[in-house]
Amino acid sequence: MENKKRQYEYVIGIDFGHGETSAAVCALDWDTPVDQLDAAKDLEMGGNMKVIPSAITILENGEAKIGDSAFNPDVLRQAKVNICFKQAPKSIDGEKEGIMIRYMKEVYRRIRENNTGMLTDGNHLVYIATPSGWDKGTQQLYVQMAQRAGLPVPQNGVTKESRAAFVRAQHDSTSGISRNIEKGAIVFDMGSSTLDFTYMNRELPNLIDNGYDCGASHVEKAIFAQNESENEAIKRFEEKYPDLKDYLLFEARKVKEKVYFDPSLKVKKTVVFEDFIDDDEFEDERYKLSFQPGELDEFLKQNGYVSQIEEAMRDYKNRFIPNQKIYGVFLTGGASRM
């Protein structure tokens, strides 16, 4: 068994996020003490970027475009673009699950193509993560999906996202988590689909996890729904081009991210329909998004999203870690700047 393990030179961790996907690699230097191993290295996902949007478009000829390439106007004219397809799997043969499997396959293909000198058949394993609210049966089905996609994921090659974040925070000297674990520390992992929590102190036998369905994708969905209710052209566009609704939703996501990248700036975005469809009916139609500083925060308070986050925090604290002290907090996840 020891020789079997030693055939592997690398471990790759892939976070197939609801909004973005990233990956890292760690060398398995078997004879090196753990505390002397090099830290995991983020992998480039294309265009010198460490993350790509979790998006895929599958053309009629079977070719797939992922990340930003899925939103190329020429691609949009040919096929349906898919975002927000990550979900707790119910059947490995389901429609959303099939999209996720193909996306996993294409991401892994890109990683292999970008690292041909390092990664070869049989010299690495892949580990993946899931939201903390998924039970063991759901996690195992997710592993089976990754295996069907061709990823060398072992049966135990899955962890909860907030636990992975907790481990990373422990090894990040700037987080301050490591000095508070003895007394009690918590990680808030704010992703696109879920808000996950992990708590630990030295008196407890195990880490305590839970997740809530109030991730940051609710924000762009609320932004889009508001524009949809106010703009008749969007409704007509959706009726005529239902396969392109996700593209409009993606534009709302980009505006949300710009708002929170620098909350002191006004953000404006205009999507011109004729830039990606050839249709005289929409020749002069626009999809406009605009936020003054603080305006999006106020909108999220009014529509109840901020209260939903607060309630998730209260529920976790009261039901899962009652009477436990919190001395350290670490915010992580793609949406944590909110």
N, C-alpha and C positions, 0 to 999 in steps of 0.2 A: 504493500500500500504506500509505503514511504517513497519507493521508486516511482510509483504511479503519480504521486503528487509532484515530484521533482521534475517531471516532464514539462510542467507549466512554468514559464518564465515571467508571465505578466498576468495581472488581474485588471480588467476594465470595469469601471462602474459607469452605468448609463442611467441618467435621469430622464425618462420619457415624460416630460411635464405636459400638463394640460395646455399650457401656453407656450413654453419654450423647452428645448431639449439641450442637454449638455452631457459631457462625458469626461472621465479622467482615467489615467492609467497609472499603475504602481508596479514597479519591478519586484519580483519575488527572489530576492537574494537569500537563498535558504540558509546559508552559513553565516549570515550577518545578524547580530543581535537586533531585536525589534526596535530598541531605542536608537539604533544607528541607521535604520533604513531611511532612504530618501523619501521625502513627502510625495504624495500622489501629484501627478502633473495634469493640468487641464489640457484636453485635446482640442485642436482647432477643428471646427465643424464646417469650415468653408469661408473664403473671403476674409481670412485672418480673424474670424469671430469665434469666440468660445461657446456661443449659444446660437441656435437657430430657432425660428418660429416653428412650433409643432403644427405643420401644415403639409398637406399632400394633395396633388392633383394627378389623377391617373388618366392618361390619354387613351384614345380608341385603339391605338396600336399596342397597348399594354405598358408603354413607357411611363415612368412615374417621375414627377418633379416634387422635391421637398424643400422646406424652408422658404426663403424669399423667392426662389425660382418658381414656386407654385403660384405666385401672384403676377408673373410676367403677363402683360396684356395679350400677347399672342397665345399663351397657354390658356388664359381665361376664356378666350374666344372658342376654345376647342372642347373644354371639359369642365366638370364640377370641381370646385376647390373645397377641401374639407379642413375645418379647424374644430377645436373643442370636441374631438372624437374620443378622448380618453375617458373611460368610465369603468366602474366596477363591472368586470365581465360576468355575463350570465351563461353564455354558450360560446364555445370556441368557434362555432360556425355562424355566429350572429353577424349582422351587417356592420355594426360599429366595430366589433371585434375583428372582422376581416380587414377593415381599414387600418386598425392599429397594427395588426400583424404585418401588413404590407409596409407600413411606416417603419416599424422595427427593422424589417429586412433592409430597407433603403438606407436607414441611418447606419446600421452595422456595415453595409457595403461601403458607405462613404468613409467610415472610420478605417476600414481595411485598406481602401484605396489611398487614403492620406498617410498611411503608416506602413507601406509595403516592406520597408527595410527592417521594421521591428516586429510586426505581427505576421505569423505564418500559421498555416493549419496545424492545430494541435498544440501550439505553444502558449495558449492563453485561455482564461475563463472570463465570462462576463457575469457581473452581478447587477441586479436591477432593484428598484425601490417602488413602493406603493404608498398611497395615503394611509395614515394611521388607523382610519376607521374600517379598513378592509379586514375581514376575518381570514383565518388560515386557509379555508377552502377557496376563497376568492383569490388569495395570493398564489395558491398552487395552480389555479386555472390561468392566471397571468403568466406564470413560469412556463406553462405548456404552450401558451401563445408565442412567447419568445423563442422557445425551442422549435416550434413549427416555422418561425421566421428564419431559422438557421443560426440563431445565436447559441454559442456553447455555454448555456446557463445550467449549472447543476441544480438538482432538485431543491437544495437548500439555498440557492443563490438569489434570495430575495430578502429585503429588509424593509422596515418602515421608514418613510422619508424623514420624519422628525428624529428618529433614532440616529440615522446617518448624519443629520445636521448636528445632533448632540455630540457625537464623536468628533466631528470636525471642530465644533466650538471648543471642546476640551483641549484640542491641540493648537488652538489659535490663542497665542499669548495676549492678544489685544482684546479678547472677548471678556476676560475676567471670570468666566464660568468655572474654570478649574479650581480656583480658590474658594468657591462657594458650594461646591458639590457636597462637602462634608455636612454642611448645615441644611442645604436645600437649594436646588437651582432648576430652572425651567427654560425650555426652548420653545419659542413660538415660531412655527414654520408656516409662513403665509404664502401659499401657492396660488395658482390660477383656479384650481378646482376646489381645494379644501384648505381649511385652517387647521393645522395639526399641532398638538402639544405633547411634549415629553418632559416628565419630572423625575428627579433623582435626588436622594440623599443617602448617606452611608448606612442609615438605620433600616432602610427598606431592602427586601430581598431582590426586587426587580425594578426596572424602569416602568413608569406608568404612562401609557399613551392613550390618546383618543383624538379623533378628527371630526370636523364639522363641515357640512356642505355650504360653506359661505366664503369660498375662495374669491379671488379678485376678478374672475371672469364675470361675476355678477355686475361689476361696474360697467364694463363695455356693453353688456346686454341691456342694462338700464339706460345708458346713453343712447344706444341704438333704438330702443323701444320708444323713447321720448321723441326722437327725430322721426321715427316711423309714424307716430300719431299726428305729427304736425306737418308732414310733407307728403302730399298725395302722390307725388312722382315716385317716392320710394315704394309705396304700396303697389303701384302699377308695375314697377320694375320687378318686385318680388313675384307678382303673379305671372309675369311673362318669363322671368329668368330665375326660377327658384334655386337653380344650381349655383347661382352667384351671390346668394344672400350672405354666405359666410365671408365673402370678400368685403362687403360693407361692414360687417361686424368686426373684421380684422382692422379696418381703418379706424373704427371707434376705439379699438384697443390701443392703437398707436398714439392716438390723441391722449388717451388716459395716461400712457407712459410718459409722454412729453410733459403733461401737467405736473406729474409727480417727480420728474427729473429736476425741474426747477419751478417750485410753486409760486415764485415771485413774478413769473412771466405770463403774459397773455398767450394763449395757444389758439391758432386758427388752422383749419384744414378744409379744403374744398375738393371734393371728388367729382370729376367731370365724367358723366356716364359714357359719352362718345369716345373717351380715351381707351375703353376696353370692350365696347360693343359697337357694332355697325347697325344702327337702327335710327331711322329718321324721327321716330316718335320721341326719342330721348335726346335729340340733337342739342337742345338748349337746356337740358335739365342738370341740376347740380344737387349734391349732397353736402351740406355745409355743417361744420362742427366748430364751435367757438366757446372758449371759457376764459373769463377774467380770473385773476388770482383769487383763490378762495371760493370761487363759484361752484366748482365740482364738489368740494367738501360740503358745502351747504346743501347741494342737491342730494348727496348721499345721506345726509341727516334727515332730510325731508322725506325721502322715499323709504326710510327705515333700515337701510343697510348698516349704518353705524351701530344702531341698536342691536342688530342681529349679531355683529361681532362682539359687542359687549355681553350679550346674553350667552354666547358660546364660552366666553372667558369665565363668566359666573358659574355656568353649568359644570365646566371642567373642574374648577376650584372646589365647588360644593359637593359634587358627586364622586370625583375621582381622587382628589387629594385633600379631603376634609382634615382640618387640624394640622396640616403640614405648613411649615414656614417656608417662605420664598425669600432667599437672600440674593440671588442672582438671576437675571433675565437676559436671554440672548434672542434677538430677532433675526430671522433668516428667511430665505425664500425669495423668489423673484419679485414678489409684491410687497416686501417688508418695508420699503421706503414710504408706503402709504401711511 
